[in-house]
Amino acid sequence: VQVAAARQAAREARQADEVRLELLLETLGGAVAGLRRELSIGGGGPRPADLVAGASAVRPGAPVDDLAALDALLALPAVHLIVDGYNVSKTGYPELPLADQRTRLVGQLAALAARTGVEVTVVFDGAGVVAAPTRGTRGVRVLFSDAGVIADDVIRALVAAEPEGRPILVATSDRAVVESVRRRGAHALPSAILLGRLRG
């Protein structure tokens, strides 16, 4: 019992240290951003690498139209993949009950997260969920929209919450969501292309 209690105390202390370190890093990041503003550094002009001829970059908000383009984006540092859960699962496995669709999609996304190291968030509509919702697995954040809120609006809020310049991929074939997230600089990833990567 004492050994278990000691292990638990050590675990809690380690978690507290990690939270403090994360807060310290956020504070330092905020201080750097404030200093940049104060000194008017980083006005958003082109960087030297942006001016090199003979190559093209993936523009923020550009559509992802094949697996090669998807893989290039997944290889970027700090990329966040946001998945319109039912839009993808109903495209990929419409024959399954919704609960099984959720479980299968989250499992496949967890495998993708393990392979690539990307941050993955999947959003499902919470309306009509009567069984216990799917829990997130390692590497996948699973969200359900609250009563009176649709998953599309949660996805838009997730994109809006990200800092400018962070690469964001939104997997959906919902045209209205695609248009709104692309206006904010996110890459629109058709559900079928994501499913192609999840299967292979």
Salt bridges, closest charged atoms under 4 A:
ASP17 OD1 - ARG20 NH2 2.41
ASP71 OD2 - ARG197 NH2 2.88
GLU119 OE2 - HIS80 NE2 3.75
GLU119 OE2 - ARG141 NH2 2.86
GLU119 OE1 - ARG166 NH2 2.62
ASP153 OD1 - ARG156 NH1 2.87
GLU162 OE2 - HIS80 ND1 2.61
GLU162 OE1 - ARG166 NH1 2.96
